Amino acid sequence: MINRIRDIRRQKGLTLADLAAACVPPTTPQTVGRLETGMRNLSLKWMERIAAALEVDLEMLVRSEAAEQPQIVARLAREGAEAPPETSDAILPTQLGGERPLIVLAIDYPHGEYRPGDQLWLRQIDPADGARAINRDVLVPRKGGRFAFGRLIDRQGTLVGLLPPGHGEKQQVIENPAWIGVAEMLVRRL
């Protein structure tokens, strides 16, 4: 088994000290470094602490040596594409983890900037937290097993107002939705 703590920590922009402080209870940067390099045994208890601190699923911390993982081999910077100091595992959308589940909206027909074949990965939030999703694309459940999709432009009490992505479409108002799915990642084939 290969542990992926270093790759995930770096992709999230955390230092050893940041990750050590985020652990509950906090630990030392040296301990995190030893866990990353395999110089210290990565027990289930340590995996749970590290996964919680990184806000990822526990399974994401390890992978089989036989399984091929997509690699980050270049980064597009201001000066152009350049090689990173070392290749690292890419974090797949299904591995993003978090406090609320990810859901996917499959695009079958062009709507605004979205094309057929696109997948929009959304994070479910409580409608009470809807203010943090203003001006973001969201998916909202409606009665009868239907949904509304668009830019969240208003939230008042139990009402949420969405502006669909097409041109000339009217605002939709949904009362008391069970959840709001906030767009987090667009996956598009080239």
ZANU-200854 format. One record per atom (N, C-alpha, C): atom name; residue in one letter; x, y, z. Coordinates in nm, 3 decimals. Layout:
{CA A {X Y Z}},
...
//
This chain:
{N M {0.083 -0.119 0.000}},
{CA M {0.000 0.000 0.000}},
{C M {0.087 0.125 0.000}},
{N I {0.046 0.221 -0.079}},
{CA I {0.115 0.349 -0.085}},
{C I {0.023 0.454 -0.023}},
{N N {0.077 0.536 0.068}},
{CA N {-0.009 0.639 0.125}},
{C N {0.005 0.766 0.043}},
{N R {-0.106 0.840 0.032}},
{CA R {-0.113 0.957 -0.054}},
{C R {-0.125 1.087 0.028}},
{N I {-0.086 1.084 0.154}},
{CA I {-0.102 1.201 0.240}},
{C I {-0.029 1.322 0.183}},
{N R {0.096 1.304 0.141}},
{CA R {0.175 1.417 0.090}},
{C R {0.110 1.479 -0.034}},
{N D {0.067 1.395 -0.129}},
{CA D {0.004 1.447 -0.251}},
{C D {-0.121 1.527 -0.219}},
{N I {-0.205 1.473 -0.132}},
{CA I {-0.330 1.541 -0.097}},
{C I {-0.300 1.671 -0.022}},
{N R {-0.208 1.665 0.072}},
{CA R {-0.171 1.784 0.151}},
{C R {-0.121 1.895 0.060}},
{N R {-0.034 1.860 -0.034}},
{CA R {0.021 1.961 -0.125}},
{C R {-0.086 2.018 -0.218}},
{N Q {-0.175 1.931 -0.269}},
{CA Q {-0.281 1.980 -0.358}},
{C Q {-0.376 2.073 -0.285}},
{N K {-0.390 2.056 -0.157}},
{CA K {-0.475 2.146 -0.078}},
{C K {-0.399 2.268 -0.029}},
{N G {-0.269 2.277 -0.063}},
{CA G {-0.189 2.393 -0.026}},
{C G {-0.153 2.400 0.121}},
{N L {-0.144 2.286 0.187}},
{CA L {-0.113 2.283 0.330}},
{C L {0.033 2.247 0.353}},
{N T {0.091 2.304 0.456}},
{CA T {0.225 2.266 0.500}},
{C T {0.213 2.151 0.599}},
{N L {0.325 2.091 0.635}},
{CA L {0.324 1.989 0.739}},
{C L {0.267 2.046 0.868}},
{N A {0.307 2.170 0.901}},
{CA A {0.259 2.234 1.024}},
{C A {0.108 2.258 1.019}},
{N D {0.057 2.299 0.902}},
{CA D {-0.087 2.321 0.887}},
{C D {-0.164 2.192 0.914}},
{N L {-0.119 2.083 0.852}},
{CA L {-0.188 1.956 0.869}},
{C L {-0.176 1.907 1.013}},
{N A {-0.060 1.922 1.072}},
{CA A {-0.040 1.880 1.211}},
{C A {-0.135 1.956 1.305}},
{N A {-0.151 2.086 1.281}},
{CA A {-0.240 2.167 1.366}},
{C A {-0.386 2.133 1.344}},
{N A {-0.422 2.088 1.223}},
{CA A {-0.561 2.056 1.191}},
{C A {-0.604 1.922 1.250}},
{N C {-0.508 1.838 1.288}},
{CA C {-0.542 1.709 1.347}},
{C C {-0.606 1.729 1.484}},
{N V {-0.697 1.638 1.520}},
{CA V {-0.761 1.642 1.651}},
{C V {-0.730 1.512 1.723}},
{N P {-0.652 1.515 1.832}},
{CA P {-0.580 1.631 1.886}},
{C P {-0.462 1.666 1.796}},
{N P {-0.413 1.792 1.805}},
{CA P {-0.301 1.834 1.721}},
{C P {-0.178 1.746 1.743}},
{N T {-0.096 1.737 1.640}},
{CA T {0.028 1.660 1.649}},
{C T {0.142 1.749 1.601}},
{N T {0.258 1.692 1.577}},
{CA T {0.373 1.772 1.533}},
{C T {0.394 1.755 1.382}},
{N P {0.454 1.856 1.318}},
{CA P {0.486 1.842 1.176}},
{C P {0.579 1.723 1.149}},
{N Q {0.669 1.694 1.242}},
{CA Q {0.761 1.582 1.225}},
{C Q {0.686 1.450 1.219}},
{N T {0.583 1.436 1.303}},
{CA T {0.504 1.313 1.302}},
{C T {0.432 1.297 1.169}},
{N V {0.373 1.406 1.119}},
{CA V {0.304 1.400 0.990}},
{C V {0.403 1.362 0.881}},
{N G {0.522 1.422 0.884}},
{CA G {0.625 1.389 0.785}},
{C G {0.663 1.242 0.789}},
{N R {0.675 1.186 0.907}},
{CA R {0.710 1.044 0.921}},
{C R {0.597 0.954 0.871}},
{N L {0.472 0.996 0.893}},
{CA L {0.358 0.919 0.842}},
{C L {0.355 0.923 0.690}},
{N E {0.384 1.040 0.632}},
{CA E {0.385 1.055 0.486}},
{C E {0.490 0.966 0.420}},
{N T {0.607 0.961 0.479}},
{CA T {0.717 0.887 0.418}},
{C T {0.720 0.740 0.455}},
{N G {0.632 0.697 0.546}},
{CA G {0.629 0.557 0.586}},
{C G {0.730 0.524 0.694}},
{N M {0.796 0.625 0.750}},
{CA M {0.892 0.599 0.859}},
{C M {0.819 0.573 0.991}},
{N R {0.690 0.604 0.994}},
{CA R {0.607 0.573 1.110}},
{C R {0.486 0.496 1.059}},
{N N {0.442 0.398 1.137}},
{CA N {0.331 0.312 1.097}},
{C N {0.202 0.393 1.086}},
{N L {0.134 0.381 0.973}},
{CA L {0.009 0.452 0.950}},
{C L {-0.106 0.361 0.995}},
{N S {-0.140 0.370 1.122}},
{CA S {-0.247 0.287 1.178}},
{C S {-0.383 0.343 1.136}},
{N L {-0.486 0.266 1.161}},
{CA L {-0.622 0.310 1.129}},
{C L {-0.656 0.437 1.206}},
{N K {-0.614 0.445 1.330}},
{CA K {-0.641 0.564 1.412}},
{C K {-0.575 0.688 1.350}},
{N W {-0.449 0.674 1.305}},
{CA W {-0.380 0.786 1.239}},
{C W {-0.448 0.822 1.107}},
{N M {-0.490 0.720 1.033}},
{CA M {-0.558 0.746 0.906}},
{C M {-0.686 0.826 0.928}},
{N E {-0.762 0.790 1.032}},
{CA E {-0.885 0.863 1.062}},
{C E {-0.857 1.008 1.098}},
{N R {-0.753 1.031 1.179}},
{CA R {-0.717 1.169 1.218}},
{C R {-0.671 1.251 1.098}},
{N I {-0.587 1.193 1.014}},
{CA I {-0.533 1.264 0.897}},
{C I {-0.644 1.291 0.796}},
{N A {-0.729 1.191 0.770}},
{CA A {-0.839 1.209 0.674}},
{C A {-0.934 1.319 0.720}},
{N A {-0.965 1.322 0.848}},
{CA A {-1.053 1.427 0.900}},
{C A {-0.988 1.564 0.886}},
{N A {-0.859 1.573 0.914}},
{CA A {-0.787 1.701 0.904}},
{C A {-0.779 1.749 0.759}},
{N L {-0.765 1.655 0.664}},
{CA L {-0.758 1.689 0.522}},
{C L {-0.897 1.704 0.459}},
{N E {-1.001 1.666 0.534}},
{CA E {-1.140 1.671 0.486}},
{C E {-1.159 1.584 0.362}},
{N V {-1.108 1.462 0.367}},
{CA V {-1.124 1.366 0.258}},
{C V {-1.173 1.234 0.317}},
{N D {-1.221 1.146 0.230}},
{CA D {-1.261 1.013 0.274}},
{C D {-1.137 0.934 0.314}},
{N L {-1.153 0.850 0.412}},
{CA L {-1.043 0.768 0.465}},
{C L {-0.977 0.685 0.355}},
{N E {-1.058 0.629 0.263}},
{CA E {-1.007 0.543 0.157}},
{C E {-0.913 0.617 0.063}},
{N M {-0.924 0.748 0.058}},
{CA M {-0.842 0.826 -0.033}},
{C M {-0.695 0.831 0.009}},
{N L {-0.667 0.804 0.135}},
{CA L {-0.530 0.814 0.185}},
{C L {-0.438 0.703 0.138}},
{N V {-0.494 0.591 0.098}},
{CA V {-0.411 0.479 0.053}},
{C V {-0.460 0.430 -0.082}},
{N R {-0.370 0.372 -0.158}},
{CA R {-0.407 0.310 -0.284}},
{C R {-0.319 0.189 -0.305}},
{N S {-0.368 0.097 -0.382}},
{CA S {-0.293 -0.023 -0.413}},
{C S {-0.181 0.012 -0.510}},
{N E {-0.070 -0.058 -0.499}},
{CA E {0.041 -0.037 -0.591}},
{C E {0.003 -0.081 -0.732}},
{N A {-0.094 -0.171 -0.745}},
{CA A {-0.134 -0.220 -0.876}},
{C A {-0.229 -0.124 -0.948}},
{N A {-0.300 -0.040 -0.872}},
{CA A {-0.396 0.052 -0.932}},
{C A {-0.325 0.174 -0.989}},
{N E {-0.356 0.206 -1.115}},
{CA E {-0.298 0.324 -1.175}},
{C E {-0.384 0.444 -1.142}},
{N Q {-0.321 0.550 -1.098}},
{CA Q {-0.388 0.674 -1.060}},
{C Q {-0.347 0.782 -1.159}},
{N P {-0.442 0.866 -1.205}},
{CA P {-0.401 0.977 -1.293}},
{C P {-0.296 1.063 -1.224}},
{N Q {-0.197 1.107 -1.301}},
{CA Q {-0.085 1.183 -1.245}},
{C Q {-0.090 1.329 -1.290}},
{N I {-0.050 1.418 -1.202}},
{CA I {-0.029 1.558 -1.240}},
{C I {0.115 1.566 -1.290}},
{N V {0.131 1.590 -1.419}},
{CA V {0.265 1.591 -1.479}},
{C V {0.309 1.732 -1.519}},
{N A {0.215 1.828 -1.520}},
{CA A {0.250 1.966 -1.555}},
{C A {0.149 2.060 -1.491}},
{N R {0.190 2.185 -1.476}},
{CA R {0.102 2.290 -1.424}},
{C R {0.107 2.407 -1.520}},
{N L {-0.008 2.470 -1.542}},
{CA L {-0.013 2.586 -1.629}},
{C L {0.000 2.710 -1.542}},
{N A {0.115 2.775 -1.552}},
{CA A {0.146 2.894 -1.473}},
{C A {0.144 3.017 -1.564}},
{N R {0.174 3.132 -1.508}},
{CA R {0.174 3.257 -1.584}},
{C R {0.266 3.249 -1.705}},
{N E {0.380 3.186 -1.691}},
{CA E {0.479 3.176 -1.799}},
{C E {0.449 3.063 -1.897}},
{N G {0.348 2.982 -1.869}},
{CA G {0.314 2.871 -1.956}},
{C G {0.318 2.739 -1.880}},
{N A {0.309 2.628 -1.954}},
{CA A {0.310 2.496 -1.893}},
{C A {0.450 2.464 -1.844}},
{N E {0.457 2.412 -1.722}},
{CA E {0.587 2.376 -1.665}},
{C E {0.574 2.250 -1.582}},
{N A {0.684 2.179 -1.571}},
{CA A {0.685 2.055 -1.494}},
{C A {0.690 2.087 -1.345}},
{N P {0.613 2.016 -1.263}},
{CA P {0.623 2.035 -1.118}},
{C P {0.754 1.973 -1.068}},
{N P {0.795 2.004 -0.945}},
{CA P {0.917 1.944 -0.891}},
{C P {0.913 1.791 -0.895}},
{N E {0.794 1.735 -0.879}},
{CA E {0.777 1.589 -0.889}},
{C E {0.633 1.561 -0.927}},
{N T {0.608 1.449 -0.995}},
{CA T {0.471 1.414 -1.029}},
{C T {0.397 1.374 -0.903}},
{N S {0.266 1.389 -0.906}},
{CA S {0.185 1.350 -0.790}},
{C S {0.051 1.299 -0.839}},
{N D {-0.019 1.228 -0.753}},
{CA D {-0.152 1.176 -0.786}},
{C D {-0.251 1.290 -0.796}},
{N A {-0.338 1.282 -0.895}},
{CA A {-0.447 1.378 -0.908}},
{C A {-0.561 1.334 -0.817}},
{N I {-0.631 1.431 -0.762}},
{CA I {-0.747 1.401 -0.680}},
{C I {-0.868 1.398 -0.773}},
{N L {-0.934 1.284 -0.779}},
{CA L {-1.051 1.269 -0.865}},
{C L {-1.172 1.333 -0.798}},
{N P {-1.272 1.379 -0.877}},
{CA P {-1.390 1.442 -0.818}},
{C P {-1.458 1.354 -0.714}},
{N T {-1.459 1.224 -0.735}},
{CA T {-1.525 1.133 -0.641}},
{C T {-1.451 1.124 -0.508}},
{N Q {-1.330 1.174 -0.502}},
{CA Q {-1.249 1.163 -0.381}},
{C Q {-1.240 1.294 -0.304}},
{N L {-1.318 1.394 -0.342}},
{CA L {-1.306 1.525 -0.279}},
{C L {-1.348 1.527 -0.133}},
{N G {-1.435 1.435 -0.094}},
{CA G {-1.475 1.430 0.046}},
{C G {-1.547 1.557 0.088}},
{N G {-1.563 1.576 0.215}},
{CA G {-1.630 1.694 0.268}},
{C G {-1.742 1.654 0.360}},
{N E {-1.800 1.756 0.423}},
{CA E {-1.903 1.729 0.523}},
{C E {-2.036 1.689 0.462}},
{N R {-2.064 1.731 0.339}},
{CA R {-2.189 1.698 0.272}},
{C R {-2.158 1.621 0.143}},
{N P {-2.253 1.539 0.098}},
{CA P {-2.225 1.456 -0.020}},
{C P {-2.215 1.536 -0.149}},
{N L {-2.140 1.480 -0.244}},
{CA L {-2.135 1.533 -0.380}},
{C L {-2.241 1.464 -0.462}},
{N I {-2.306 1.540 -0.550}},
{CA I {-2.401 1.485 -0.644}},
{C I {-2.361 1.534 -0.783}},
{N V {-2.412 1.470 -0.887}},
{CA V {-2.372 1.505 -1.023}},
{C V {-2.495 1.537 -1.106}},
{N L {-2.486 1.647 -1.181}},
{CA L {-2.587 1.685 -1.278}},
{C L {-2.527 1.659 -1.415}},
{N A {-2.587 1.567 -1.492}},
{CA A {-2.540 1.537 -1.627}},
{C A {-2.611 1.630 -1.725}},
{N I {-2.534 1.694 -1.812}},
{CA I {-2.590 1.788 -1.909}},
{C I {-2.614 1.713 -2.040}},
{N D {-2.741 1.708 -2.084}},
{CA D {-2.777 1.640 -2.209}},
{C D {-2.808 1.738 -2.321}},
{N Y {-2.837 1.863 -2.286}},
{CA Y {-2.876 1.964 -2.385}},
{C Y {-2.804 2.094 -2.350}},
{N P {-2.757 2.171 -2.448}},
{CA P {-2.682 2.294 -2.414}},
{C P {-2.769 2.395 -2.339}},
{N H {-2.717 2.444 -2.228}},
{CA H {-2.781 2.547 -2.146}},
{C H {-2.673 2.647 -2.108}},
{N G {-2.681 2.770 -2.158}},
{CA G {-2.582 2.871 -2.123}},
{C G {-2.444 2.823 -2.160}},
{N E {-2.355 2.822 -2.063}},
{CA E {-2.216 2.780 -2.087}},
{C E {-2.196 2.629 -2.081}},
{N Y {-2.300 2.554 -2.049}},
{CA Y {-2.289 2.409 -2.035}},
{C Y {-2.320 2.340 -2.167}},
{N R {-2.241 2.236 -2.199}},
{CA R {-2.254 2.162 -2.325}},
{C R {-2.299 2.019 -2.298}},
{N P {-2.362 1.955 -2.399}},
{CA P {-2.398 1.814 -2.382}},
{C P {-2.274 1.730 -2.351}},
{N G {-2.288 1.639 -2.256}},
{CA G {-2.175 1.555 -2.214}},
{C G {-2.105 1.608 -2.090}},
{N D {-2.129 1.735 -2.055}},
{CA D {-2.069 1.790 -1.933}},
{C D {-2.127 1.722 -1.810}},
{N Q {-2.047 1.717 -1.705}},
{CA Q {-2.095 1.674 -1.574}},
{C Q {-2.064 1.786 -1.477}},
{N L {-2.164 1.829 -1.405}},
{CA L {-2.147 1.934 -1.305}},
{C L {-2.155 1.869 -1.168}},
{N W {-2.045 1.874 -1.094}},
{CA W {-2.039 1.815 -0.961}},
{C W {-2.082 1.922 -0.862}},
{N L {-2.178 1.887 -0.778}},
{CA L {-2.237 1.982 -0.684}},
{C L {-2.225 1.930 -0.542}},
{N R {-2.210 2.023 -0.448}},
{CA R {-2.204 1.988 -0.305}},
{C R {-2.338 2.027 -0.242}},
{N Q {-2.404 1.933 -0.176}},
{CA Q {-2.530 1.963 -0.110}},
{C Q {-2.506 2.046 0.015}},
{N I {-2.585 2.154 0.030}},
{CA I {-2.580 2.234 0.151}},
{C I {-2.722 2.250 0.204}},
{N D {-2.733 2.289 0.328}},
{CA D {-2.861 2.315 0.390}},
{C D {-2.915 2.447 0.336}},
{N P {-3.044 2.456 0.305}},
{CA P {-3.100 2.582 0.254}},
{C P {-3.075 2.701 0.347}},
{N A {-3.061 2.677 0.477}},
{CA A {-3.032 2.786 0.571}},
{C A {-2.897 2.850 0.541}},
{N D {-2.806 2.775 0.477}},
{CA D {-2.674 2.827 0.439}},
{C D {-2.674 2.882 0.297}},
{N G {-2.791 2.900 0.238}},
{CA G {-2.803 2.943 0.099}},
{C G {-2.737 3.076 0.067}},
{N A {-2.724 3.164 0.166}},
{CA A {-2.662 3.295 0.141}},
{C A {-2.520 3.281 0.088}},
{N R {-2.449 3.175 0.127}},
{CA R {-2.312 3.157 0.080}},
{C R {-2.306 3.106 -0.065}},
{N A {-2.423 3.074 -0.122}},
{CA A {-2.428 3.026 -0.260}},
{C A {-2.485 3.130 -0.356}},
{N I {-2.510 3.251 -0.310}},
{CA I {-2.562 3.356 -0.397}},
{C I {-2.464 3.378 -0.513}},
{N N {-2.517 3.393 -0.634}},
{CA N {-2.442 3.410 -0.759}},
{C N {-2.363 3.287 -0.800}},
{N R {-2.401 3.171 -0.750}},
{CA R {-2.341 3.044 -0.791}},
{C R {-2.449 2.962 -0.861}},
{N D {-2.407 2.873 -0.951}},
{CA D {-2.502 2.782 -1.015}},
{C D {-2.540 2.674 -0.914}},
{N V {-2.671 2.648 -0.906}},
{CA V {-2.721 2.552 -0.808}},
{C V {-2.828 2.463 -0.869}},
{N L {-2.847 2.347 -0.808}},
{CA L {-2.954 2.254 -0.840}},
{C L {-3.041 2.246 -0.715}},
{N V {-3.173 2.261 -0.732}},
{CA V {-3.265 2.261 -0.618}},
{C V {-3.378 2.163 -0.647}},
{N P {-3.409 2.073 -0.552}},
{CA P {-3.521 1.981 -0.573}},
{C P {-3.654 2.054 -0.560}},
{N R {-3.749 2.011 -0.643}},
{CA R {-3.885 2.065 -0.639}},
{C R {-3.980 1.952 -0.605}},
{N K {-4.104 1.984 -0.586}},
{CA K {-4.205 1.882 -0.557}},
{C K {-4.226 1.792 -0.678}},
{N G {-4.269 1.671 -0.653}},
{CA G {-4.300 1.577 -0.761}},
{C G {-4.177 1.518 -0.828}},
{N G {-4.062 1.517 -0.759}},
{CA G {-3.942 1.455 -0.815}},
{C G {-3.876 1.536 -0.925}},
{N R {-3.908 1.665 -0.936}},
{CA R {-3.848 1.751 -1.037}},
{C R {-3.739 1.837 -0.973}},
{N F {-3.666 1.909 -1.058}},
{CA F {-3.556 1.993 -1.011}},
{C F {-3.560 2.128 -1.082}},
{N A {-3.495 2.226 -1.022}},
{CA A {-3.471 2.355 -1.086}},
{C A {-3.321 2.378 -1.085}},
{N F {-3.269 2.432 -1.197}},
{CA F {-3.126 2.458 -1.209}},
{C F {-3.106 2.601 -1.258}},
{N G {-3.010 2.669 -1.199}},
{CA G {-2.978 2.805 -1.244}},
{C G {-2.890 2.877 -1.144}},
{N R {-2.871 3.005 -1.167}},
{CA R {-2.790 3.090 -1.079}},
{C R {-2.877 3.133 -0.962}},
{N L {-2.830 3.110 -0.839}},
{CA L {-2.904 3.150 -0.720}},
{C L {-2.890 3.302 -0.707}},
{N I {-3.002 3.372 -0.724}},
{CA I {-2.994 3.518 -0.723}},
{C I {-3.065 3.580 -0.603}},
{N D {-3.145 3.500 -0.530}},
{CA D {-3.218 3.558 -0.418}},
{C D {-3.255 3.448 -0.320}},
{N R {-3.257 3.484 -0.194}},
{CA R {-3.301 3.393 -0.089}},
{C R {-3.369 3.476 0.018}},
{N Q {-3.496 3.450 0.042}},
{CA Q {-3.571 3.522 0.144}},
{C Q {-3.655 3.421 0.222}},
{N G {-3.622 3.405 0.348}},
{CA G {-3.694 3.309 0.430}},
{C G {-3.679 3.170 0.374}},
{N T {-3.792 3.106 0.340}},
{CA T {-3.788 2.970 0.285}},
{C T {-3.790 2.971 0.133}},
{N L {-3.786 3.088 0.070}},
{CA L {-3.791 3.098 -0.076}},
{C L {-3.651 3.116 -0.133}},
{N V {-3.623 3.047 -0.244}},
{CA V {-3.497 3.070 -0.318}},
{C V {-3.534 3.104 -0.461}},
{N G {-3.464 3.203 -0.516}},
{CA G {-3.488 3.247 -0.653}},
{C G {-3.372 3.209 -0.742}},
{N L {-3.403 3.141 -0.854}},
{CA L {-3.301 3.096 -0.949}},
{C L {-3.325 3.161 -1.084}},
{N L {-3.217 3.197 -1.151}},
{CA L {-3.223 3.246 -1.288}},
{C L {-3.165 3.137 -1.377}},
{N P {-3.250 3.070 -1.459}},
{CA P {-3.201 2.961 -1.545}},
{C P {-3.092 3.010 -1.641}},
{N P {-3.002 2.920 -1.686}},
{CA P {-2.888 2.962 -1.767}},
{C P {-2.921 3.004 -1.910}},
{N G {-3.037 2.970 -1.963}},
{CA G {-3.073 3.007 -2.100}},
{C G {-3.107 3.154 -2.112}},
{N H {-3.103 3.207 -2.234}},
{CA H {-3.135 3.347 -2.258}},
{C H {-3.286 3.369 -2.254}},
{N G {-3.329 3.475 -2.188}},
{CA G {-3.469 3.513 -2.186}},
{C G {-3.559 3.428 -2.099}},
{N E {-3.503 3.343 -2.016}},
{CA E {-3.586 3.260 -1.929}},
{C E {-3.623 3.337 -1.803}},
{N K {-3.738 3.303 -1.747}},
{CA K {-3.789 3.373 -1.629}},
{C K {-3.729 3.314 -1.501}},
{N Q {-3.723 3.399 -1.399}},
{CA Q {-3.677 3.356 -1.268}},
{C Q {-3.771 3.249 -1.214}},
{N Q {-3.714 3.147 -1.149}},
{CA Q {-3.792 3.042 -1.085}},
{C Q {-3.781 3.061 -0.934}},
{N V {-3.892 3.050 -0.866}},
{CA V {-3.893 3.062 -0.720}},
{C V {-3.936 2.927 -0.663}},
{N I {-3.853 2.874 -0.576}},
{CA I {-3.881 2.743 -0.514}},
{C I {-3.899 2.766 -0.365}},
{N E {-4.007 2.709 -0.312}},
{CA E {-4.036 2.726 -0.170}},
{C E {-3.986 2.606 -0.090}},
{N N {-3.912 2.635 0.014}},
{CA N {-3.869 2.537 0.113}},
{C N {-3.804 2.412 0.053}},
{N P {-3.694 2.428 -0.025}},
{CA P {-3.628 2.309 -0.080}},
{C P {-3.561 2.228 0.030}},
{N A {-3.550 2.097 0.009}},
{CA A {-3.488 2.008 0.108}},
{C A {-3.338 2.034 0.118}},
{N W {-3.276 2.073 0.006}},
{CA W {-3.132 2.101 0.001}},
{C W {-3.104 2.189 -0.120}},
{N I {-2.983 2.241 -0.124}},
{CA I {-2.935 2.316 -0.240}},
{C I {-2.803 2.253 -0.281}},
{N G {-2.790 2.217 -0.409}},
{CA G {-2.665 2.160 -0.462}},
{C G {-2.585 2.272 -0.529}},
{N V {-2.472 2.308 -0.471}},
{CA V {-2.390 2.419 -0.521}},
{C V {-2.281 2.365 -0.613}},
{N A {-2.271 2.421 -0.735}},
{CA A {-2.172 2.376 -0.832}},
{C A {-2.031 2.391 -0.774}},
{N E {-1.954 2.283 -0.783}},
{CA E {-1.819 2.283 -0.729}},
{C E {-1.715 2.251 -0.835}},
{N M {-1.753 2.171 -0.936}},
{CA M {-1.656 2.133 -1.037}},
{C M {-1.727 2.096 -1.166}},
{N L {-1.671 2.141 -1.279}},
{CA L {-1.722 2.106 -1.410}},
{C L {-1.627 2.004 -1.472}},
{N V {-1.681 1.891 -1.516}},
{CA V {-1.601 1.789 -1.585}},
{C V {-1.648 1.787 -1.729}},
{N R {-1.554 1.815 -1.821}},
{CA R {-1.589 1.826 -1.964}},
{C R {-1.487 1.750 -2.046}},
{N R {-1.537 1.665 -2.135}},
{CA R {-1.448 1.598 -2.231}},
{C R {-1.404 1.698 -2.336}},
{N L {-1.283 1.686 -2.381}},
{CA L {-1.234 1.773 -2.487}},
{C L {-1.252 1.710 -2.623}},
//
